[in-house]
Structure formats: C-alpha cells, structure tokens
Amino acid sequence: MAREAVSSATGVMIVAERYFRLLEVANILGVSPKTVKRWVKEGVLFAVHVPRTRFWRIPESALRRLFGDTQWEFMKEQYLRQRQQQQRQPWGWHRLPQQQGGSQEG
C-alpha cells in the first residue's frame, strides 16, 4: 500500500509506493519468475530497473492495474498468509520422521 507524506518545506505530497521483486510477484501469482520477466519484456507488466544492477522491481500500482484492486489484494493476502504459516514451522520440520502408530516390524 502506498504511504503518503507532505513535505513541510515545499508543501508537496510525496507518495512512497511498495515495490516487489520478480520472485515475490512470481510466488504471489503462482507462476515462474521467467514468466514474470517475459511479461515485463513484452510490456504486459511495468517494472523499474535498479541502476547498476541486474535487478528489476515491480510497483504495486502496476500489479493493481493488471489484476484490479480486489483481485490483487486477494492474491497478496493469500500469499502473505501462506508465508506466515511457513515461518511458524520450526526449522527442518519437514525432515522429521513420521511417527508410526501401533506395530513395529522386525
């Protein structure tokens, strides 16, 4: 979400917008990072190149234009909820052996 502030010196409103990495957008949309990069190259999705790097950032406004406010908020919230659940899991939880109930073979 964009943050707004008014400069006391000039009285000009400054809007700070949230920018997403290509990988974040790919994860939110459930597509490959290559797909997002292709959309940027084809002009489907607007992105800003970070000077003197190989990185691109996608402004939230571009995603809202492409998907609509409601759809974008839904996808973003769903992704953030999923990420939050993953962070709650203890490290390496997926590597723990499954407990088998009842009988032992041997």
Buried (B, 14 or more C-beta within 10 A) or exposed (E): EEEEEEEEEEEEEEEEEBBBBBEBBBBBBEEEBEBBBEBBEEEEBBBEEEEEEEEBBBBBBBBBEBBEEEEBEEBBEEBEEEEEEEEEEEEEEEEEEEEEEEEEEE
